[in-house]
């Protein structure tokens, strides 16, 4: 019974996350500072994939990494973007129609249960998605499986919070309902170098390099900041509030925003950890895992 309960909790958590991104897909990263595009480009520049590569972007969203890859590489590269949100897939499929590269494919897929054959990709990118997976360990196991020998993984995660915004994080803790915790690896942290290294080493990766960079982003006014929250996964907490509590939250936040006011807007310092790692060993799989994997494999070979 306990095991069934854990599976049910995971399933509910996945559906909740999917629902959040389905709701925000149309305006995702379209309000306020366009930092996801800049961070996507930076990760691509750090990993620097080679021409004619086969590349997977996991948690593609509205294409911050996909577009950066296409601009950097020739039309002979194959780029596949996947996302768990069907609404994100719909929006990104429409967005890429303007691109000259015809070797771009956008698929609806679960990162923890990839439908690609073993050793398919030269590179895998995953920008700001690891902390949304109900089982990051399972997702990394799948990355390991579908990467070629010595294939490269590039991920980006958030680093330290801006201390000048501690008031906001304290408000989130204050208003957020208690989440039901369950015994899996969903609450693994990717906030520090040591945590990232430990997780990747266990997942069969080596030659791990982590670069920490800070960027100041500016919101023109209070309303731009408020509206931008609703265009990202950060809206998860606000979605839990009833109209009365939401108004209280907004009023309190607008009062405290004065601490972040500068001459050119409301400033927030974002620290990003860019990680590169090489597949160093294959992970052993049970017969059941191999059976389940084979049962969901796609017939089409996107990377020829």
N, C-alpha and C positions, 0 to 999 in steps of 0.2 A: 504493500500500500504506500509506503514511504517513497519508494522509487517512482511509482506512478504519480504521486503528488509532485515530485520534483520535475518530472517531464511536463506535467500540466502547467506548473509555474513558469517553466521556460517558454512553453508555447504561448502563454498569456503575455509574457514579457515581450516576446517577438512581435505579437500582434499589436501590442501597445506602441512599440517603436515604429512599426510599419504605419500605423494610423497617424502618428505624429508627422511623419515625413510625407505621407499622402496629402495631409492637410496643407502643408507648407510648400509643396513642390512648385506651384506656380510663381511664388514670390521668393523662393529660396535664394539667398545671397543677392537679392535684387534691390534691397533697401539699405541705405547707409553705406559705410565704407566697404569697398569691394575687396576685402582682405583674403577671402578664400582663393580667388583667382591668383593673387600675388603669391600666396603660400603654395599653391599647386605648382606654379611656375618654378618657384625656388626648389621644391623637392625634385622636380624633373631635372633642373640644372645640376643639383648635387649628385643625383644618381647617374646622369649623363648616359642614357641608353644609346646603344649603337644602332646604326642604320640597319634596315631589313630585319629588325627584331620582331618577335611576337610578344606582345605586352598585354597584361591584364590589369585593369584598374578596378579595385574592389570598393564598393560604396561610392560609385561614381557621381552620385548627386546630379547637379546640373552641369558637370563636365569641366570643373576647374583643372583637373589633371589631364583629361582627354584632350581638351583644346591645347594645352601646353605641349603635349606630346606631338600632336599633329603639326603645330607650328615649328617644332624643333626638328622633326624627322621628315624624311622624304615620303613620297606616296607609296613606297614599297614596304613600309613598316605596317604591321597589322596591329591594330589597337582594339581591344575588347573591353567595354565598360559594363559592369554589372551592378545592380542595385536591388535591394529587397522590396523597395517601394515601387509598385506598378505605376503610380502617378509620376514619380521621378523619371522612370523609364520613358513614359509617354512624352514628357517635356524635353528630355535630352535627345530622344529620337528625332523630334521636330527641330531642335537646335542645331544638330549636326548636318542637316540637309544643305547648309551653305558651304560645307567644307569640300575641298577638291579630292581629298583622299577617300577612295571608295572601299578601302580595307578597314573600315570602322564598323563595329557591330555593338549594339546595345541590347543587353539581355536582362531579363528579370530572373534573379538567381539568389539563393541563400549562400552567403560566404562560408557558412559552416558545413555546407553540403554541395560542393562544387560539382558541376556536371561535365567536367573536362577530363580527358585521359591523363594518365601519369606523364610527367616530364613533357608538358606541352609548351610552357612559357619560358622565355629568356629573362623576363622581368615581371615582377608584380608590384604594383603601387597600392597603397591603402592610406588615404588622407583623412585624418580625423574621424575614423570609423571604428577603430579597435575597441573603444570603450562603450560602443553601442551593441556589441555582440553579446549574446547571452552566454556564449562559451568562447572566449578569445583563444583558449588553448586548442579547441577543436578547429577554429578558423585557421590558426597558424599551422596546425597539422595538415590541413587541406592545402595551404599555400606551399608547404614543403612537398606535398605529393605531386602537385601539378607543375612545380618548377623543374626545369632541367637541372642536371648536375652542375653545380657552381652557378646556378641562376641567382639573380639578385632581387632582394626584397627591399623596397623603400617605403617607410611609413612616417607619418607626421602625427604628433600628439601635442597636447598642451603641456607647457612647463609650469613654472610657478605663477600663481595668481598675482595680479597687481595689488599691492597692499593698499593703494589709495581707493580701491574698490571693495575693501573688506566689508564695508557697511552693506553692500549689495549681497555679497555671499552670506552674510549673517541674516539678511532678510529672507533669502531663499531657504535657509535652514529653519527660520522661524515659521514661514508660511507653508512649507512643504509638508504634505501628509507623510506619515511613516510608511515606508515601502516594506512590503513583505519580503524578507530575506529568505533565500533558500540555499541549500548546500551545494553550490556549484562554484565555478570560477568566474562568475559574472562580475564580481566586485574586485577583480584584480586591478591593480593600479598601474598606469603607464606614465606617472608624473615625474619620475626621477630616472636618471641614467642607470642606476643599479637595478631598479625594478625591471626596466626594459631589457637590460642585458640578461638577467636571470631568466625571464620568460622566453626570450629568443634562444638562449643556449639549450634550454630544455626541449625546445621545438625543433632542434636539429640545425640551427644556424650558427655561423661563426663569422670571424672577421667583422665584428660589429663596430660600427663607427657612429657616434652621435654628435650632432652639431646643435648647439642651443643659440637661438637668435631672438632678439627683442625688436618689436615693431610698435611704434606709437600710431594708434588710429584715432581719428577725430570725428565726433558726431556734431553736425552743424547746430543742432538744438535738441532740447529734451524730447520732442516728439519723434525726431529721427531715431534717437537711441531707443525709445520705447517701441517704435514700429519695427526696428531691426531685430529686436528680440523675437518677435513673432515670425520672422523669416528664417529662423534657425532651429536646431534641435533643442536649444535652450528654453523654448516655449513649453517644454514638458511640464515644468512646475506650475506655470501660469495656467495651463489647461486644467489643472486640478482645482483651481479656485472658483468659487461661485461668484456671481457679479458683485456682491457686496464686498467680499474679501479682496477681489481683484481691484476694486476701486480704492480700498484702503492701501493695498500694496502700491498702486500707482501713485497715489497722493504722497505716501511716505517716501517713495523713491525720488519723486520730483523735488521734494524738500531737501533731500540729502545730496542730490546731484551737484549742488553748489560747491561741494568739496572738490569736484573734478573739473570745474570751469577754468579754461584758459582763454587767452585772447583770440585764438582761432577755433574755439569749440570746446567740447567736452572730451577730454583725453583719456584713453585707456591703453595701457601698455600690455601687449600680448607677447608672451614668451612661447616659442614653438620649438619642440625637439624634433629634429630631422634625423631619422635613423636609417642607415644602410646596413644590410647583412647578407652574407652569402650562404647558400645552402651547402652545408658541410657533410651531412649524412642523411640517409633515408631513415624514416621512422618505421618501426615494425608495426604491422597491422594484423588484427585478428581476422579469422575467416569470416566472421559476421560483418566486419567493417568492409572487407573486400567485396563480399556479396552485395551489400547495400550500395557500395560505390558503383559496381558494375551495372546495377539495376537502374541507375539514374544517368548514366553516361549519354551524351549527345551523339547522334549518328554523324553529324557534320563535323568535319575537321576544318576549323577556321584558320589554323596556322599551317600552311602548306610548305 
